[in-house]
């Protein structure tokens, strides 16, 4: 029996700490933790001021891990992220100066404002967990996670992420506007905080920043995150559910409206996310509902439609939902009894 209760304890600590800064959004926070425990990366797309940057910063501050924030701009170069070799005149030799990607949690703020060349510098580190410079490959330290944000409504001065880049993100989240009650709570907290502007504003500092100013106390160590990831990989998945995930992916590829469906990397992401999500719920086995919950945020952003007019996030989610409604679902009782 794997120690699922350990995953629950760590989840509760992180949710409690994040809840001190972020009002509501419990489901989105769970999905963010799912990606963290499943060794995935997250793309958060929403209008300014909804708390994307604050959520990422608060998660990083809740863990005793190195955190770097990079404000992506059109003049940002790949070497600004990866680092590079420079000549040290005093030592008369070249020395490597690491960039902000040599951290555990990297916040790529407004990622679509950087050029495709700079965006592509993230491909290797997100997939292989390594960086190659001048023919030398350097491994990144576990855990490594990229949390990227982008604004969907402002197209001026932006460069849409290519499909290869989108496929590296395990989940795509949208926080949305708060409810009326949550809006009141945000204002109430603003009255109690002298630094309310810093807490809730969408900042635009062009500099790379370390996580040194947050008042959130670290509740989880780097070693605990690594152990939690190993536990989540041991969550059992019934053979029928593996077939179910493949059938969903194949349906996205065969749909007449799609030019590009879910890749094998997407099905792997769905599998690992389902394992982590089940562990967060206190189970050591995956249920069909876990897959149905995760399929839209895991698969929708990877789809490319034949028609430009249909190439939007809402259309992709609707297509995934229609597939979930038509594909036969494995019997939950039979799966649950077989894994116990």
Phi, psi and omega in degrees: 000121181281149186283074180297328181299334176293320177298318180296318180297316179294320178299315180297320178297313181294318179297321179295316180293317179295323180296341177287337181248327184253126181271125178069212178059038182297320181295317180295322177296320177298320178293322178296317178292327176301313178296321179299312183287339180264011179061036181250176178243157188231136172250121179252115182244122179191169179291160180298149173087008181265359174101017181299307182296320181295321179297315180296317180295322181291320176300313181297320181291338179282351181240147179275065183230156177289133183233136175227136174247131179237124175275110183283130180223162181300334182268005178289132182256157176305321180293337176293339179264313186276334190090185181186175179273137176228155184272121178267105183295328181293319181268350182057044178204161177278140180230148181268130176248109184292145177268184184294345178291345177275062178221178179269317177239121181244123176262111177265091187280127181053058187299329184282004174271350177272159181289158178304327179297318179289320177301320183292342179293345179274345188301310184293317184291328180285326183268313187261352183057040177208164179229132179251125180224125179053042176082001180247129180260133180237126180286141175272148184280136175285148350282150176233129183214133175255126173245113183250145176238152173206155182259121185278347188259339182259102183268346182287129179074021179240159179233109181305140179293133177292162183301322180297325178287317180300325183290344178279344180273125180293318183228149169239124184244155172224121183284321182073174179283152178288158174288174181300315180295319179293324178297320177295319180295323177298316179293323179296318178293327179296326178293331184269357185237128177288336182256035184300324181297320179290329184287322191244354181278154175270100187283162181220045178288123183284355185269154170289133186236140169274157180274077184244348187256356184285143178270358179288134179274136178293127182251342185229137181270166177299318181296324179293322178296316179298317179295320179297320177299319179295323178295316182297327180291345180268356177298134187279143179231121181293149180303324180296328179285327174299316178296322180297317180294320179294320179296322177296314180297317180296325178296326177290329181283327185269355182293137184295340182271348185259138172266335180217121180259195182288133182275169172304327175298326179294318179293324175296319177297319179296320179298308184292324177295320179296322177297314180294319181296320177297319179295321178298326179280357178091020180243148175258022176213151182269142176248160178304326180297329176298316180292319180294327178290322188269340184304313180299309181290338180274323189258327192301319185287352181268350185277143175236126183269155178291324180263132178298329183289339180260001187276069180225161183297323182292319178296322180294318179294320178297322179294317178298317180298320179294324177293318179297328180283338183258330181287132178300134182263131176303147181293122184293320182297319180294322179293315183296319181288331182283335183265348180280000000 
